[in-house]
């Protein structure tokens, strides 16, 4: 996962979308919802569990 990548999470955002763009990586990740533009911070360990593995 790198800055600029689009990732898919298991649980959708309240706007109905589950695709997020990575804006910052480190101990915490900053993600932006592709549909509504909302930005969230999420811990690396929590994000690892929430990502959908699409055969990668």
N, C-alpha and C positions, 0 to 999 in steps of 0.2 A: 504494500500500500504506500503510495507516494502522493505528494501534494498534486492536486488536479485530477486524481482518479475519482471515478464514480463508483460507489459501493452500494450494495443492497443489504438492508437490515431485515431481520425476521419480523419485527413488529412495525407496522406502519405508523407514520406520523399522523396526528389528528386530521390533517388536511387530506389524508388518504394515500399519500405517496410513501414509498419505502426506499427511494433512491436518494443518496446523499453525495455531495461533492466534498472531498477532503481539502480543507483550507490550510491546516497546520497540523504537523505531526510532532510528537515528542512523548513525554510522559502522559500528557493529555492530548486528545485530538479535537480540533475545531471542525465541525461539519456544517454544511449548509444544505438545507432541503432544496432539491432541484425544482420542485413545484411552487412552493410558496416563499422561499428565500429565507426562512427562519434559520438562525445560526445557533448551534448548541455546542457545549464542551462536554466531552465524555472521556473517562479514564481509559487508558490502553487495555487494561485487563478486562474491563466490562465490554469494551468494543469487540474484543476477540470473540466473546461468547455470542454477540448479537449479529455478527456478519453471516450472511447466507453464503455457503460454499457452492459456487456454480461450476464445479468440476475443475477448479484451479488447484 
